[in-house]
Amino acid sequence: MRELTIGEICSACGGTLLRGRPETRVRYFSIDSRDVPDGTFFVPVIGEKVDAHRFLGDVREKGALGAFTSEGDPFSGETGGSDMALIAVPDTVKALQDAGALVRNGIRIPVTAVTGSVGKTTTRELTAAALSAKYRTFKTPNNNNGQLGVPLTMMKIGEEDEFAVIEMGMSIPGEMTRISRVARPDAVVFTNVGDAHIEQLGSRENILREKLHIQDFMPENAVMFLNGDDPLLRGCSLREGFRKFLYGTTPDCDLYAEDIRLENGCARFTAVTPEGKAQVALGVYGSHQVMNALAALSAAVWYGADPQKAADSLGEFRGYRHRQQIIVNNGMVIVDDSYNASPASMKAGIGILRSLTPKGRRIAVLGDMKELGDAAEEMHREVGRYLAEQRAADRLFVLGSLGRFLAEGAVDAGFPEENISCFEDREELGAELERFAGEGDAVLFKASNSMKLFELADRMGGNAK
């Protein structure tokens, strides 16, 4: 990011400078008191368990140049010491977003946002890969896609970057409008409308309505790349002047796939684009990756990348940590899809397991899917039935209080009850799994992130710290 002065930051957020010099220049924002490199401005976030204002003294000692405060000046009455600037604001998170919006004002390269219920991170990575065939492309680091992550992401875009792909997620009403004000994307890749966060929003229609607030601060004539296989997205109304670009698996889409097949679990297909056909050979597992790749190609071709060069770049992507990673360790194939889960992504993970042909057994290790509200019990049963109907696993291990409904759904659809083990304790599950699984087996790990199945996946994949 370009350097900002304390005075510019103060003006952008409507704050009051309690101490420090307006001309001091900062070049890095942090919400982590352990992350204070030279030129840092610290943002103390008030969380459910910790109020980071308690760390203002720590970051001052580490050399932070400035910080927000919504709790007054903790250094009042002191003489001497550091001259770290303090800007008083009513809400430090809102102030961070104001600063992020200020940084966005100086960004002149195209910014494409990726949003949707499932597949955002993989689609972000694929979109950045496809665009890299033509542009030096920045992408959101890690999972910084919310009210804190989006402004911090905008601040990391460098002067050498020619294109930016950012991930934007939301879980509560009003959140998308707030981060759209910061990011103001020129284009949006919309993956799908699923059941993630339905507990907070009530229905898929409400989820779509909230996510479409991403348009609130987009420029005139912006383009929306929409999943044409998703009925809600295909039929949705955009703001006046916005352009709709459909991608999917039918020829009535603007960009579509034909001749789809799997080879060793990875999708192969022909992409039919407005600029000609391209052969796509993905390096990530599962047929559901076809839609993610089509979304990425849509943005790349729209912005002038050669379709085949963009397709070749897609093939170089090998997955993202804890998201459908395939790891071979001690003769076992580990499918680590443990980062998060919704009914749609759970079925996708099951599909990957089904596509594998191990010498031994296919083992599904599944846990609770969170934030499904009143529909949670039935959605877990549905996933269990799907597992059984697809004959995707020989053995099922389940973790969590909701997991028992998944097990019951599997039994209802014919899965042998004697081949199911249910656990409430993750370590007990891990111990039993390590006794049971062995060389030649393929093991899928899938649950909401709070279930921490990634710890077991790391252990069995040989990546435990």
C-alpha angles and dihedrals in degrees: 000000000000114000117268126203123231087242092056092049092048092050094047094055098036090240134152120244105230097176140350135054123297091218095059108119123219128190105181136049123204136182092186117082089207091058106069112138122168113300096024127162110197125217112198108209120201105224134183092264107018134039104208092206084088088071097056090100091050095052090046089056090049091055105261110170097211147350143191120243131189092178103061129255111321090190098055112136094026120125124208121354128100122348094216107163118243122201116194114218134163093234123021094199091053089047090053089052090050089053090048090052089051090054089048089059089067097047111102100173123094114273119204119189126207118209139156141110100275134022100021097136096045091045090049090054093046092047091052090047093051093047091048087072086077109011140044094249131203118203135189110274118231113331100322097144107123142069093302099030100052097057091044088050093052088053091058097057106114133219090243094057119105099188136018130210114191132182118228122191135172138186106174135048114277096018096106092053091053095052093040088060087058101041102033092189120207091213138012132214107205113195104188146304112256141154100277110127092008088136090067098036104035104221143022089252090057090047090054091046091053095044091051087065083083082087093062096096101021118122125255116281092021117163128234118202104207134188103249091196090063108083094206093053095041091054100038122119118235129204117280112281095017117126123230119213115184124205124184148104101294127080093239089073120093090239122018146168127242134177092031115185141152124240115187089341096307124110123247122185147141115256114212107205134174086254097049139282127310132190113232125199111176125207095207126081130253139048090250088071088074091077092047090052093047090052090052093047091050092060094042095050092044089056094049106266117148106257096227094044089050090048091051090052090053089057091060094064111101103182140274128271112281090359111105093315116167113214128177115207130161090349093307126116110222118199101198108194093141101125097093143331144215127163092266096047091043089056090047091054090048088051091056091051091049091052093057121092105201123177088237134031132322108233125192118203106188133171143182121312107216134210096034096123120197091350094060098100095049094043091054090049089050092054090049091052090048092052091052096043092050091050085223099150141035094200133028127203115186130194127196144025093283092044091076089068088054089052091048091051090052092051091048088056094050105272109148108257091212088063093059127087121186124201138182094189119067095207092052088051091049093050093050092045092052090052093048107039121072148154114331096022125121115215127194120201115196133156142109112298094250089066088066096216085151087079090061092042091053091048095050092040092054094247100108114136 
